[in-house]
Amino acid sequence: MSRKPIIAGNWKMNLLRSEAKELFEGIKSFVKDYTAPQLPTVVIAPTFTSLCEVSSVKCDCGCGGNKIYVAAQNCHWENSGAYTGEISVAMAKDAGCDYIIIGHSERRQYFSETDEMINKKAKAILAGGLIPIICCGETLGQREAGMTDEHIASQIRAALSGISSEDVAKSVIAYEPIWAIGTGKTCDSAEANRVIKMIRSVVEEVAGSNAADSIRILYGGSVKPSTIEEQMAQSDIDGALVGGASLKADSFNEIIANTMKVAV
Ligand code: 13P
């Protein structure tokens, strides 16, 4: 089964609108030189305030048909209502999003998001016709205590609970070991592949083998141009969720270029 790779940039809480637009244009001017089948699926997740800014330069002028998809970094599971500070799936869609990142470890850690909330968000995103990028990952303490697989499996079972096999197949998971995020310490590629294979086996258990074969599972955590080739050469790693290295066009474009050397 061949799965189209995804290279996604998570800009986190960085860049003003003008900076976001400039960076997005820098990525667009790189991808426009490639024919679509060669390229991985490229997804950019700016802050909420820049969603419309980047969506307006998304595809419609001179990108050679190479759409760059836009993602929100979070959403609420209700359609509307008294939820100060939140945005709904319909609002993200209205701002040009095709994907929404949910369950990032920073949201779990700093904003107390639970597995149950992440499951509600995943269902709302799929019901709204968008694709969730569901993050999971262990702390260093959990890894050292030998609890990595158990912890990740339970995050995935909870996130996918009650979602149809067809919807699971369309979804994206990002395995991001917390100790590798923003630290420069990339998880060993073979180990990341082992955990991702384990995640795929959990997907098979909850949603069947078609979903397990189709779902794209990314690695995230200090991905750089120099690490992506080895990561993409692994059997089960379908792409990357990139933080720091997505904040400069040169390094993000090099990650896309190096992905194309290996995988598409
Ligand atoms: P870094 O690539 O900066 O480690 O961030 C990874 C991440 O959290 C992407 O969501």
py3Dmol code that shows the C-alpha trace and the ligand (Angstrom):
import py3Dmol

protein = """\
ATOM      1  CA  MET A   1       0.000   0.000   0.000  1.00  0.00           C
ATOM      2  CA  SER A   2       1.537   3.313  -0.935  1.00  0.00           C
ATOM      3  CA  ARG A   3       0.591   6.270   1.196  1.00  0.00           C
ATOM      4  CA  LYS A   4       1.244   9.785  -0.042  1.00  0.00           C
ATOM      5  CA  PRO A   5       3.682  11.457   2.336  1.00  0.00           C
ATOM      6  CA  ILE A   6       2.725  14.603   4.225  1.00  0.00           C
ATOM      7  CA  ILE A   7       5.157  17.319   5.228  1.00  0.00           C
ATOM      8  CA  ALA A   8       3.385  19.618   7.661  1.00  0.00           C
ATOM      9  CA  GLY A   9       4.715  22.785   9.265  1.00  0.00           C
ATOM     10  CA  ASN A  10       3.362  23.748  12.681  1.00  0.00           C
ATOM     11  CA  TRP A  11       4.197  27.394  13.177  1.00  0.00           C
ATOM     12  CA  LYS A  12       2.875  27.345  16.774  1.00  0.00           C
ATOM     13  CA  MET A  13       2.544  30.861  18.306  1.00  0.00           C
ATOM     14  CA  ASN A  14       4.944  32.552  15.904  1.00  0.00           C
ATOM     15  CA  LEU A  15       4.854  35.109  13.082  1.00  0.00           C
ATOM     16  CA  LEU A  16       2.763  38.193  12.537  1.00  0.00           C
ATOM     17  CA  ARG A  17       0.439  38.213   9.540  1.00  0.00           C
ATOM     18  CA  SER A  18       2.900  39.883   7.189  1.00  0.00           C
ATOM     19  CA  GLU A  19       5.665  37.480   8.242  1.00  0.00           C
ATOM     20  CA  ALA A  20       3.346  34.499   7.822  1.00  0.00           C
ATOM     21  CA  LYS A  21       2.378  35.616   4.343  1.00  0.00           C
ATOM     22  CA  GLU A  22       5.997  36.095   3.335  1.00  0.00           C
ATOM     23  CA  LEU A  23       7.019  32.662   4.614  1.00  0.00           C
ATOM     24  CA  PHE A  24       4.029  31.040   2.938  1.00  0.00           C
ATOM     25  CA  GLU A  25       4.938  32.708  -0.347  1.00  0.00           C
ATOM     26  CA  GLY A  26       8.518  31.446   0.047  1.00  0.00           C
ATOM     27  CA  ILE A  27       7.220  27.883   0.340  1.00  0.00           C
ATOM     28  CA  LYS A  28       4.772  28.337  -2.494  1.00  0.00           C
ATOM     29  CA  SER A  29       7.421  29.637  -4.843  1.00  0.00           C
ATOM     30  CA  PHE A  30       9.436  26.471  -4.152  1.00  0.00           C
ATOM     31  CA  VAL A  31       6.632  23.942  -4.615  1.00  0.00           C
ATOM     32  CA  LYS A  32       5.350  25.531  -7.816  1.00  0.00           C
ATOM     33  CA  ASP A  33       8.382  24.211  -9.682  1.00  0.00           C
ATOM     34  CA  TYR A  34       7.370  20.600  -9.127  1.00  0.00           C
ATOM     35  CA  THR A  35       4.661  18.542 -10.721  1.00  0.00           C
ATOM     36  CA  ALA A  36       2.005  17.499  -8.278  1.00  0.00           C
ATOM     37  CA  PRO A  37       2.619  13.711  -8.226  1.00  0.00           C
ATOM     38  CA  GLN A  38       6.237  14.271  -7.184  1.00  0.00           C
ATOM     39  CA  LEU A  39       5.447  16.447  -4.210  1.00  0.00           C
ATOM     40  CA  PRO A  40       4.380  15.261  -0.807  1.00  0.00           C
ATOM     41  CA  THR A  41       1.175  16.764   0.523  1.00  0.00           C
ATOM     42  CA  VAL A  42       2.352  20.056   2.033  1.00  0.00           C
ATOM     43  CA  VAL A  43       0.359  21.423   4.971  1.00  0.00           C
ATOM     44  CA  ILE A  44       0.983  24.655   6.863  1.00  0.00           C
ATOM     45  CA  ALA A  45      -0.519  25.435  10.278  1.00  0.00           C
ATOM     46  CA  PRO A  46      -0.225  29.166  11.064  1.00  0.00           C
ATOM     47  CA  THR A  47      -1.841  30.927  14.005  1.00  0.00           C
ATOM     48  CA  PHE A  48      -5.582  31.629  13.789  1.00  0.00           C
ATOM     49  CA  THR A  49      -4.922  35.277  12.952  1.00  0.00           C
ATOM     50  CA  SER A  50      -2.897  34.313   9.869  1.00  0.00           C
ATOM     51  CA  LEU A  51      -5.206  31.621   8.494  1.00  0.00           C
ATOM     52  CA  CYS A  52      -7.010  33.942   6.078  1.00  0.00           C
ATOM     53  CA  GLU A  53      -3.760  35.663   5.159  1.00  0.00           C
ATOM     54  CA  VAL A  54      -2.103  32.457   3.984  1.00  0.00           C
ATOM     55  CA  SER A  55      -5.310  30.983   2.531  1.00  0.00           C
ATOM     56  CA  SER A  56      -5.588  33.975   0.242  1.00  0.00           C
ATOM     57  CA  VAL A  57      -2.270  33.041  -1.389  1.00  0.00           C
ATOM     58  CA  LYS A  58      -2.943  29.325  -1.167  1.00  0.00           C
ATOM     59  CA  CYS A  59      -3.458  28.032  -4.635  1.00  0.00           C
ATOM     60  CA  ASP A  60      -5.085  30.350  -7.028  1.00  0.00           C
ATOM     61  CA  CYS A  61      -2.199  32.263  -8.526  1.00  0.00           C
ATOM     62  CA  GLY A  62       0.849  30.801 -10.169  1.00  0.00           C
ATOM     63  CA  CYS A  63       1.354  27.812  -7.923  1.00  0.00           C
ATOM     64  CA  GLY A  64       1.199  25.445 -10.880  1.00  0.00           C
ATOM     65  CA  GLY A  65      -1.678  23.539  -9.308  1.00  0.00           C
ATOM     66  CA  ASN A  66       0.440  22.579  -6.332  1.00  0.00           C
ATOM     67  CA  LYS A  67      -1.922  23.377  -3.559  1.00  0.00           C
ATOM     68  CA  ILE A  68      -0.469  23.980  -0.147  1.00  0.00           C
ATOM     69  CA  TYR A  69      -3.040  22.901   2.396  1.00  0.00           C
ATOM     70  CA  VAL A  70      -3.748  25.017   5.441  1.00  0.00           C
ATOM     71  CA  ALA A  71      -4.357  23.658   8.937  1.00  0.00           C
ATOM     72  CA  ALA A  72      -5.625  25.195  12.155  1.00  0.00           C
ATOM     73  CA  GLN A  73      -3.638  24.365  15.284  1.00  0.00           C
ATOM     74  CA  ASN A  74      -6.728  23.610  17.367  1.00  0.00           C
ATOM     75  CA  CYS A  75     -10.523  23.835  17.372  1.00  0.00           C
ATOM     76  CA  HIS A  76     -13.540  23.371  19.602  1.00  0.00           C
ATOM     77  CA  TRP A  77     -15.929  20.460  19.092  1.00  0.00           C
ATOM     78  CA  GLU A  78     -19.124  22.535  19.216  1.00  0.00           C
ATOM     79  CA  ASN A  79     -20.366  24.382  16.134  1.00  0.00           C
ATOM     80  CA  SER A  80     -20.898  27.694  17.905  1.00  0.00           C
ATOM     81  CA  GLY A  81     -21.813  29.124  21.276  1.00  0.00           C
ATOM     82  CA  ALA A  82     -20.449  30.640  24.457  1.00  0.00           C
ATOM     83  CA  TYR A  83     -16.872  29.322  24.312  1.00  0.00           C
ATOM     84  CA  THR A  84     -14.721  32.427  24.646  1.00  0.00           C
ATOM     85  CA  GLY A  85     -11.414  32.175  22.842  1.00  0.00           C
ATOM     86  CA  GLU A  86     -12.291  29.101  20.795  1.00  0.00           C
ATOM     87  CA  ILE A  87     -12.961  28.533  17.096  1.00  0.00           C
ATOM     88  CA  SER A  88     -15.197  25.887  15.521  1.00  0.00           C
ATOM     89  CA  VAL A  89     -14.484  23.491  12.684  1.00  0.00           C
ATOM     90  CA  ALA A  90     -16.798  25.490  10.411  1.00  0.00           C
ATOM     91  CA  MET A  91     -14.827  28.663  11.212  1.00  0.00           C
ATOM     92  CA  ALA A  92     -11.529  26.932  10.403  1.00  0.00           C
ATOM     93  CA  LYS A  93     -13.042  25.684   7.146  1.00  0.00           C
ATOM     94  CA  ASP A  94     -14.351  29.155   6.373  1.00  0.00           C
ATOM     95  CA  ALA A  95     -10.796  30.490   6.874  1.00  0.00           C
ATOM     96  CA  GLY A  96      -9.471  28.053   4.260  1.00  0.00           C
ATOM     97  CA  CYS A  97      -8.430  25.036   6.347  1.00  0.00           C
ATOM     98  CA  ASP A  98      -8.513  21.447   5.149  1.00  0.00           C
ATOM     99  CA  TYR A  99      -6.771  20.014   8.213  1.00  0.00           C
ATOM    100  CA  ILE A 100      -6.827  20.702  11.975  1.00  0.00           C
ATOM    101  CA  ILE A 101      -4.090  19.658  14.396  1.00  0.00           C
ATOM    102  CA  ILE A 102      -5.491  18.320  17.675  1.00  0.00           C
ATOM    103  CA  GLY A 103      -4.035  16.923  20.859  1.00  0.00           C
ATOM    104  CA  HIS A 104      -0.627  18.527  20.493  1.00  0.00           C
ATOM    105  CA  SER A 105       1.411  17.850  23.634  1.00  0.00           C
ATOM    106  CA  GLU A 106       1.654  21.610  24.252  1.00  0.00           C
ATOM    107  CA  ARG A 107      -2.158  21.791  24.383  1.00  0.00           C
ATOM    108  CA  ARG A 108      -2.348  18.724  26.604  1.00  0.00           C
ATOM    109  CA  GLN A 109       0.362  20.094  28.927  1.00  0.00           C
ATOM    110  CA  TYR A 110      -0.427  23.827  29.113  1.00  0.00           C
ATOM    111  CA  PHE A 111      -4.172  23.804  28.473  1.00  0.00           C
ATOM    112  CA  SER A 112      -5.139  20.559  30.185  1.00  0.00           C
ATOM    113  CA  GLU A 113      -6.634  18.915  27.123  1.00  0.00           C
ATOM    114  CA  THR A 114      -7.801  15.394  27.810  1.00  0.00           C
ATOM    115  CA  ASP A 115      -8.128  12.332  25.595  1.00  0.00           C
ATOM    116  CA  GLU A 116     -11.895  12.742  25.786  1.00  0.00           C
ATOM    117  CA  MET A 117     -11.745  16.317  24.464  1.00  0.00           C
ATOM    118  CA  ILE A 118      -9.434  15.213  21.668  1.00  0.00           C
ATOM    119  CA  ASN A 119     -11.864  12.459  20.684  1.00  0.00           C
ATOM    120  CA  LYS A 120     -14.725  14.987  20.546  1.00  0.00           C
ATOM    121  CA  LYS A 121     -12.613  17.302  18.401  1.00  0.00           C
ATOM    122  CA  ALA A 122     -11.659  14.471  16.014  1.00  0.00           C
ATOM    123  CA  LYS A 123     -15.329  13.567  15.552  1.00  0.00           C
ATOM    124  CA  ALA A 124     -16.327  17.197  14.957  1.00  0.00           C
ATOM    125  CA  ILE A 125     -13.534  17.715  12.419  1.00  0.00           C
ATOM    126  CA  LEU A 126     -14.490  14.611  10.442  1.00  0.00           C
ATOM    127  CA  ALA A 127     -18.191  15.503  10.607  1.00  0.00           C
ATOM    128  CA  GLY A 128     -17.274  18.923   9.199  1.00  0.00           C
ATOM    129  CA  GLY A 129     -15.440  17.346   6.250  1.00  0.00           C
ATOM    130  CA  LEU A 130     -11.914  18.250   7.406  1.00  0.00           C
ATOM    131  CA  ILE A 131      -9.017  15.990   8.363  1.00  0.00           C
ATOM    132  CA  PRO A 132      -7.708  15.760  11.919  1.00  0.00           C
ATOM    133  CA  ILE A 133      -3.980  15.508  12.566  1.00  0.00           C
ATOM    134  CA  ILE A 134      -4.091  13.734  15.914  1.00  0.00           C
ATOM    135  CA  CYS A 135      -0.931  14.099  17.992  1.00  0.00           C
ATOM    136  CA  CYS A 136       0.341  11.627  20.548  1.00  0.00           C
ATOM    137  CA  GLY A 137       3.608  11.198  22.395  1.00  0.00           C
ATOM    138  CA  GLU A 138       5.276  10.157  25.612  1.00  0.00           C
ATOM    139  CA  THR A 139       7.277  12.154  28.147  1.00  0.00           C
ATOM    140  CA  LEU A 140      10.879  11.283  28.911  1.00  0.00           C
ATOM    141  CA  GLY A 141       9.739   9.874  32.272  1.00  0.00           C
ATOM    142  CA  GLN A 142       7.230   7.570  30.589  1.00  0.00           C
ATOM    143  CA  ARG A 143       9.879   6.389  28.115  1.00  0.00           C
ATOM    144  CA  GLU A 144      12.399   5.729  30.863  1.00  0.00           C
ATOM    145  CA  ALA A 145       9.780   3.824  32.835  1.00  0.00           C
ATOM    146  CA  GLY A 146       9.122   1.572  29.824  1.00  0.00           C
ATOM    147  CA  MET A 147       5.584   2.920  29.411  1.00  0.00           C
ATOM    148  CA  THR A 148       5.873   4.383  25.910  1.00  0.00           C
ATOM    149  CA  ASP A 149       3.810   1.802  24.031  1.00  0.00           C
ATOM    150  CA  GLU A 150       1.106   1.515  26.665  1.00  0.00           C
ATOM    151  CA  HIS A 151       0.722   5.294  26.894  1.00  0.00           C
ATOM    152  CA  ILE A 152       0.620   5.903  23.144  1.00  0.00           C
ATOM    153  CA  ALA A 153      -1.763   2.992  22.553  1.00  0.00           C
ATOM    154  CA  SER A 154      -4.149   4.385  25.129  1.00  0.00           C
ATOM    155  CA  GLN A 155      -3.993   7.897  23.600  1.00  0.00           C
ATOM    156  CA  ILE A 156      -4.785   6.453  20.165  1.00  0.00           C
ATOM    157  CA  ARG A 157      -7.603   4.171  21.355  1.00  0.00           C
ATOM    158  CA  ALA A 158      -9.210   7.132  23.135  1.00  0.00           C
ATOM    159  CA  ALA A 159      -8.775   9.548  20.221  1.00  0.00           C
ATOM    160  CA  LEU A 160     -10.323   7.121  17.706  1.00  0.00           C
ATOM    161  CA  SER A 161     -13.110   5.824  19.921  1.00  0.00           C
ATOM    162  CA  GLY A 162     -16.464   5.707  18.105  1.00  0.00           C
ATOM    163  CA  ILE A 163     -15.048   6.895  14.752  1.00  0.00           C
ATOM    164  CA  SER A 164     -15.948   4.830  11.659  1.00  0.00           C
ATOM    165  CA  SER A 165     -13.243   2.879   9.833  1.00  0.00           C
ATOM    166  CA  GLU A 166     -13.714   5.086   6.757  1.00  0.00           C
ATOM    167  CA  ASP A 167     -13.107   8.209   8.795  1.00  0.00           C
ATOM    168  CA  VAL A 168     -10.118   6.679  10.582  1.00  0.00           C
ATOM    169  CA  ALA A 169      -8.623   5.815   7.176  1.00  0.00           C
ATOM    170  CA  LYS A 170      -8.745   9.509   6.149  1.00  0.00           C
ATOM    171  CA  SER A 171      -7.233  10.769   9.384  1.00  0.00           C
ATOM    172  CA  VAL A 172      -3.622  11.571  10.135  1.00  0.00           C
ATOM    173  CA  ILE A 173      -1.693  10.737  13.318  1.00  0.00           C
ATOM    174  CA  ALA A 174       1.501  12.479  14.387  1.00  0.00           C
ATOM    175  CA  TYR A 175       3.786  10.626  16.781  1.00  0.00           C
ATOM    176  CA  GLU A 176       5.724  13.323  18.628  1.00  0.00           C
ATOM    177  CA  PRO A 177       7.824  12.144  21.581  1.00  0.00           C
ATOM    178  CA  ILE A 178       7.636  15.106  23.963  1.00  0.00           C
ATOM    179  CA  TRP A 179      11.334  14.899  24.861  1.00  0.00           C
ATOM    180  CA  ALA A 180      12.197  15.387  21.164  1.00  0.00           C
ATOM    181  CA  ILE A 181      10.071  18.508  20.640  1.00  0.00           C
ATOM    182  CA  GLY A 182      12.125  21.679  20.357  1.00  0.00           C
ATOM    183  CA  THR A 183      15.149  20.030  21.966  1.00  0.00           C
ATOM    184  CA  GLY A 184      17.247  19.234  18.895  1.00  0.00           C
ATOM    185  CA  LYS A 185      17.185  15.585  20.050  1.00  0.00           C
ATOM    186  CA  THR A 186      15.534  13.620  17.259  1.00  0.00           C
ATOM    187  CA  CYS A 187      14.140  10.196  18.125  1.00  0.00           C
ATOM    188  CA  ASP A 188      16.207   7.455  16.522  1.00  0.00           C
ATOM    189  CA  SER A 189      14.523   6.704  13.173  1.00  0.00           C
ATOM    190  CA  ALA A 190      14.274   2.954  13.725  1.00  0.00           C
ATOM    191  CA  GLU A 191      12.706   3.541  17.140  1.00  0.00           C
ATOM    192  CA  ALA A 192      10.258   6.105  15.748  1.00  0.00           C
ATOM    193  CA  ASN A 193       9.349   3.553  13.076  1.00  0.00           C
ATOM    194  CA  ARG A 194       8.840   0.868  15.711  1.00  0.00           C
ATOM    195  CA  VAL A 195       6.439   3.077  17.688  1.00  0.00           C
ATOM    196  CA  ILE A 196       4.619   4.094  14.507  1.00  0.00           C
ATOM    197  CA  LYS A 197       4.203   0.420  13.541  1.00  0.00           C
ATOM    198  CA  MET A 198       2.768  -0.188  16.996  1.00  0.00           C
ATOM    199  CA  ILE A 199       0.343   2.723  16.439  1.00  0.00           C
ATOM    200  CA  ARG A 200      -0.661   1.155  13.114  1.00  0.00           C
ATOM    201  CA  SER A 201      -1.395  -2.120  14.889  1.00  0.00           C
ATOM    202  CA  VAL A 202      -3.636  -0.265  17.364  1.00  0.00           C
ATOM    203  CA  VAL A 203      -5.432   1.367  14.418  1.00  0.00           C
ATOM    204  CA  GLU A 204      -5.923  -2.100  12.925  1.00  0.00           C
ATOM    205  CA  GLU A 205      -7.360  -3.372  16.180  1.00  0.00           C
ATOM    206  CA  VAL A 206      -9.882  -0.491  16.470  1.00  0.00           C
ATOM    207  CA  ALA A 207     -10.709   0.189  12.809  1.00  0.00           C
ATOM    208  CA  GLY A 208      -9.533  -2.764  10.711  1.00  0.00           C
ATOM    209  CA  SER A 209      -6.730  -3.411   8.270  1.00  0.00           C
ATOM    210  CA  ASN A 210      -7.894  -1.065   5.494  1.00  0.00           C
ATOM    211  CA  ALA A 211      -7.828   1.880   7.878  1.00  0.00           C
ATOM    212  CA  ALA A 212      -4.437   0.783   9.236  1.00  0.00           C
ATOM    213  CA  ASP A 213      -3.024   0.566   5.706  1.00  0.00           C
ATOM    214  CA  SER A 214      -4.450   3.936   4.659  1.00  0.00           C
ATOM    215  CA  ILE A 215      -3.952   6.174   7.683  1.00  0.00           C
ATOM    216  CA  ARG A 216      -0.907   8.386   7.420  1.00  0.00           C
ATOM    217  CA  ILE A 217       1.284   8.458  10.500  1.00  0.00           C
ATOM    218  CA  LEU A 218       3.875  11.214  10.770  1.00  0.00           C
ATOM    219  CA  TYR A 219       6.874  11.662  13.005  1.00  0.00           C
ATOM    220  CA  GLY A 220       7.484  14.976  14.791  1.00  0.00           C
ATOM    221  CA  GLY A 221      10.234  16.198  17.120  1.00  0.00           C
ATOM    222  CA  SER A 222      13.303  18.145  15.983  1.00  0.00           C
ATOM    223  CA  VAL A 223      12.886  17.165  12.324  1.00  0.00           C
ATOM    224  CA  LYS A 224      15.527  18.918  10.210  1.00  0.00           C
ATOM    225  CA  PRO A 225      16.672  18.796   6.584  1.00  0.00           C
ATOM    226  CA  SER A 226      19.486  16.488   7.721  1.00  0.00           C
ATOM    227  CA  THR A 227      17.166  13.961   9.419  1.00  0.00           C
ATOM    228  CA  ILE A 228      14.238  13.661   7.022  1.00  0.00           C
ATOM    229  CA  GLU A 229      15.800  11.294   4.466  1.00  0.00           C
ATOM    230  CA  GLU A 230      16.537   8.624   7.051  1.00  0.00           C
ATOM    231  CA  GLN A 231      13.099   9.130   8.601  1.00  0.00           C
ATOM    232  CA  MET A 232      11.315   8.841   5.253  1.00  0.00           C
ATOM    233  CA  ALA A 233      13.284   5.714   4.374  1.00  0.00           C
ATOM    234  CA  GLN A 234      11.547   3.853   7.227  1.00  0.00           C
ATOM    235  CA  SER A 235       8.716   1.491   6.326  1.00  0.00           C
ATOM    236  CA  ASP A 236       5.952   3.122   8.358  1.00  0.00           C
ATOM    237  CA  ILE A 237       6.843   6.808   8.675  1.00  0.00           C
ATOM    238  CA  ASP A 238       4.586   8.659   6.234  1.00  0.00           C
ATOM    239  CA  GLY A 239       5.940  12.149   6.707  1.00  0.00           C
ATOM    240  CA  ALA A 240       6.767  14.763   9.306  1.00  0.00           C
ATOM    241  CA  LEU A 241       5.179  17.384  11.533  1.00  0.00           C
ATOM    242  CA  VAL A 242       7.839  20.066  11.720  1.00  0.00           C
ATOM    243  CA  GLY A 243       8.067  22.867  14.288  1.00  0.00           C
ATOM    244  CA  GLY A 244      11.207  25.010  14.444  1.00  0.00           C
ATOM    245  CA  ALA A 245      12.525  24.071  11.008  1.00  0.00           C
ATOM    246  CA  SER A 246       9.225  25.117   9.399  1.00  0.00           C
ATOM    247  CA  LEU A 247       9.737  28.745  10.420  1.00  0.00           C
ATOM    248  CA  LYS A 248      12.274  29.435   7.674  1.00  0.00           C
ATOM    249  CA  ALA A 249      11.480  28.854   3.991  1.00  0.00           C
ATOM    250  CA  ASP A 250      14.978  27.524   3.301  1.00  0.00           C
ATOM    251  CA  SER A 251      14.904  24.760   5.873  1.00  0.00           C
ATOM    252  CA  PHE A 252      11.277  23.791   5.284  1.00  0.00           C
ATOM    253  CA  ASN A 253      11.766  23.710   1.513  1.00  0.00           C
ATOM    254  CA  GLU A 254      14.876  21.583   1.996  1.00  0.00           C
ATOM    255  CA  ILE A 255      12.831  19.145   4.071  1.00  0.00           C
ATOM    256  CA  ILE A 256      10.322  18.909   1.206  1.00  0.00           C
ATOM    257  CA  ALA A 257      13.143  18.475  -1.332  1.00  0.00           C
ATOM    258  CA  ASN A 258      14.834  15.756   0.721  1.00  0.00           C
ATOM    259  CA  THR A 259      11.503  13.973   1.169  1.00  0.00           C
ATOM    260  CA  MET A 260      11.148  13.818  -2.598  1.00  0.00           C
ATOM    261  CA  LYS A 261      14.566  12.132  -2.870  1.00  0.00           C
ATOM    262  CA  VAL A 262      13.264   9.208  -0.881  1.00  0.00           C
ATOM    263  CA  ALA A 263       9.625   8.753  -0.897  1.00  0.00           C
ATOM    264  CA  VAL A 264       7.044  10.097  -3.258  1.00  0.00           C
TER     265      VAL A 264
END
"""
ligand_1 = """\
10
13P
P 10.119 20.918 16.660
O 10.251 20.461 15.220
O 10.468 22.337 16.884
O 10.795 19.946 17.582
O 8.537 20.824 17.006
C 7.844 19.664 16.725
C 6.403 19.899 16.948
O 5.958 20.051 18.071
C 5.536 19.978 15.764
O 4.193 19.945 16.123
"""
view = py3Dmol.view(width=600, height=400)
view.addModel(protein, "pdb")
view.setStyle({"model": 0}, {"cartoon": {"style": "trace"}})
view.addModel(ligand_1, "xyz")
view.setStyle({"model": 1}, {"stick": {}})
view.zoomTo()
view.show()
